[in-house]
Amino acid sequence: MKKILHFVIKVKIIFFLFLTYANSETFYYSGGCFWCTEQDFEELKGVKEVISGFTGGTSPNPKYYPNQWGDHREAAEVIYNPKLVTFSELVKHVFKTVDYEDSEGQFCDRGHSYSPAIYYKNEVQKKIINSMAPKTSKVAVEKESKFYPVREEHQDYYKKNSLKYYLYKTACGRERRLKQLKNVNN
């Protein structure tokens, strides 16, 4: 009887996961520190999960250790339900949460690995991104490439280490700069 109960529970879990992810799509972008990009998108209705990692480069098997992520950018994989949030809404949210005028990094994080980018799957998505970009945008628009999730300790960092994350985010001036951009463009 116990084995049957365990089997039924496993089947229910698999069925739930199938229903959760069956109608999902992925969206990739880089917006500086992946701890911040993760929080920015997990609060959006229709977003099921955000995974921190690396993408956009050619170096094999990037890792979050000094000088081991090669030419990749820190990035977020956004798993979303397209019936609840559109690709266009995700792109719009990127431009609200990054310093789109800075191609040399984001806020206090400097260098290519922290530079902003939005990745597209096809020409339609590329056109959407380009049509929504603010006039002064320096955000790279690139073809989607392989995504490498980062170690578990960096997933949901803003939840697991909320005080450290808050201090980091505040010290970097992220909110202050985003407010400046919003005031200029309203």
Beta strands, then each sheet from edge to edge (+ up, - down):
strand 1: 25-30
strand 2: 47-55
strand 3: 73-80
strand 4: 105-106
strand 5: 109-110
strand 6: 117-120
strand 7: 140-143
strand 8: 148-149
sheet 1: 7+ 6+ 1- 3+ 2- 8+
sheet 2: 4+ 5-
end
